[in-house]
Amino acid sequence: MSGFPPPRLDGAEWLKRPETQAVFAALAARGHAARAVGGAVRNALAGRPVADIDIATDARPEQVMAAAESAGLRAVPTGLAHGTVTVVAGEHPYEITTLRQDVETHGRHATVAFTDDWAEDARRRDFTLNALYCGADGTVFDPLGGYPDLAARRVRFIGNARARIREDYLRIMRFFRLTADFAEGPADAESLAACVRERAGLAVLSAERVRVELLRLLAAPRGPEIAAVMQDYGILPSVLGAAPRPNLLARLAAIEADLDRAPDVALRLAALAVETREDAERLRDRLRLSNGQAAKLLRAAAWARDGRSTSQIEHAKVLLYRHGAAVYQERVLLDWTRSIFVPTEGEPWRRRFNLPGRWLPPRFPLKGADVLALGIPAGPRVGEILRTLEDWWIAGGFAADEAALRDRLSALSAG
């Protein structure tokens, strides 16, 4: 261990929470040591929100189960072979894992042996900033010098970087994602070199695991910058199966920041890697995207081939009328991203983006019943007439009133 000691976390809300303290107390009552570990401790020390809370303990899984049940907590044996039990206190799940060391590694999974050595447990983890532990009283334990790395905004592997990667090739994606999220300055040179040398291992990973890390990277503060690094070293094309355009990703991120808008990861992926429908379909299948995410990519592909632009107010209003504000604003963001622009020319695009706040699309006043009332029998022709009438109304800039629409409907019905 080196550097300066980490601060205490006794004031952290997630640590003081009664449910968290109840889990610690349940283990302590049976004479077991326990410390929060990993992301919760890292994020708390970095001033970031804490979501999931993982706990390491010297108790064996069956002892964790017994301690939880004795304290009236629910225990779920989620991974006994690897020493993991999920304990539920109130509505909060806590993943509790016995201290362990890897005896043999084979891809994502490893043969493990339980241990009582906290430093040994730390050495089997991926990055130094994830090997930080915190006791129930807020004391932080840093066996590998992770806090100086975190304070210096540096992400580096524990021990031999290539060995850590070969234990689980997803660590390549995690290195870039954590660098995008936590690091300042250039990526750690030794870690980067190891990722480049081992990049072929990405091919063995499941689509779901890659997708989670990729989308988190795209949303990270330095996501576009680190994506460009991944492109330069040939890693991003391996992940996406395409020739990405990090410059467009950077543009979209800058526009979102200018609008004070949260990152839209599916839209960022579209800007990065979608030009054709084939691109969208390949990414949908390759990354096992959700239906909503895939729909955004397919829309982006269609818009890339649409010669019209939201820079034309008439077309912008048609898009807003037909698709609603959310989809309309997606289209504006991508049109803006793909345009040739400089910061001083951003105001017209901002006005287009904010059109839903200035113009409320009118309601088409006629329905199928109005067509039937003219003697047209029920069937497909009713819908065809109504669509033709609506298209005529839209093409006229929504100007025709209900009387004019009824006159036009009469003419169409008589034809």
QUILIN-V854940 format. One line per field, one symbol per residue. psi: psi as a letter, one per 30 degrees, with the letter a starting at -180 (. if undefined). burial: 1 if it has 16 or more other C-alpha atoms within 10 Angstrom, else 0. A space follows every 10 residues. Layout:
# QUILIN-V854940
psi = ???
burial = ???
This chain:
# QUILIN-V854940
psi = klalklllgf gkefefkeee eeeeeeeefg gkkkkklbee eeeefgglkk dkjkkklfkl efeeeeeeee gglkkkifhe fggkkkkkjb gkkkjkkkkl kkekkjbell klkllgjeee eeffleleff hklklfgfkk kifgheeeee eghkjllkbj eeeeefejff feeeeeeeef efllalkkee eeeeeeegff fffflleeee eeeeeeeffl egeeeeeeee eeggeeeeef hljlifeeee eeeeeeeegh kkkjeeeeee eegkfleeee eeeeeeghll eeeeeeeeee eeefgjfllf fjeeeeeeee eefleeeeee eeeeeeeflj llefgfeeee eeegefffjj klkkflleee eefggklkaf feeeeeeeee eeeefgggek aeeeeeeeee eeff.
burial = 0000010011 0001110011 0111111000 0111111111 1111100001 0011111111 1001111100 0010111000 0111111110 0011111111 1100000000 0101110110 1111111111 1111110101 1111111111 0011111100 1101111111 1111111111 1110001100 1101100110 1100000001 1011111111 1111111111 1000110011 0001111111 1110100000 0011111111 1111111011 1111011110 0011111111 1011000011 1000011111 1000100111 1111111100 0000000011 0110110000 1000000001 1000010000 0100110011 0011000100 0000110110 00100
